[in-house]
Amino acid sequence: MGLDDKIKNAAEDAKGKTKEGVGSATNDKELENQGKGDQAKSDLKNAGEKVKDAFKH
């Protein structure tokens, strides 16, 4: 996994956590769910990158 990919995935995860927190604090379920979705996308991308790395070695 390249450093750029790691940074992008970490930023997406952080954005998702922020959205989820703000949504939870303001009782905005849509925003909270968007945040959870952003985190899930980040997790999937990380998993995909790990699989790619496994086949490179």
C-alpha positions in Angstrom: 0.0 0.0 0.0 1.4 3.4 -1.0 1.8 6.2 1.5 -0.6 8.3 -0.6 -3.3 5.6 -0.3 -2.8 5.3 3.4 -3.2 9.0 3.9 -6.3 9.2 1.8 -7.9 6.2 3.6 -7.0 7.7 7.0 -8.5 11.0 6.0 -11.7 9.4 4.7 -12.0 7.4 8.0 -11.4 10.5 10.0 -14.0 12.4 8.0 -16.5 9.6 8.5 -15.9 9.5 12.3 -16.4 13.3 12.4 -19.7 13.0 10.5 -20.8 10.2 12.6 -20.0 12.1 15.8 -21.7 15.3 14.6 -24.7 13.4 13.4 -25.0 11.6 16.8 -24.6 14.8 18.7 -27.2 16.7 16.7 -29.5 13.7 16.4 -29.1 13.8 12.6 -29.4 10.1 11.6 -28.7 10.8 7.9 -25.4 12.5 8.7 -24.5 9.8 11.2 -25.2 7.1 8.6 -23.1 8.9 6.0 -20.2 8.9 8.5 -20.6 5.2 9.0 -20.6 4.7 5.3 -17.4 6.8 4.8 -15.7 4.6 7.4 -16.9 1.4 5.8 -15.5 2.6 2.4 -12.2 3.4 4.0 -12.1 -0.1 5.6 -12.9 -1.8 2.3 -10.1 0.2 0.5 -7.6 -0.7 3.2 -8.6 -4.4 2.9 -8.2 -4.2 -0.9 -4.8 -2.6 -0.6 -3.7 -5.4 1.9 -4.7 -8.0 -0.6 -2.8 -6.3 -3.4 0.3 -6.1 -1.1 0.0 -9.8 -0.2 0.2 -10.7 -3.9 3.2 -8.4 -4.5 5.3 -10.3 -2.0 
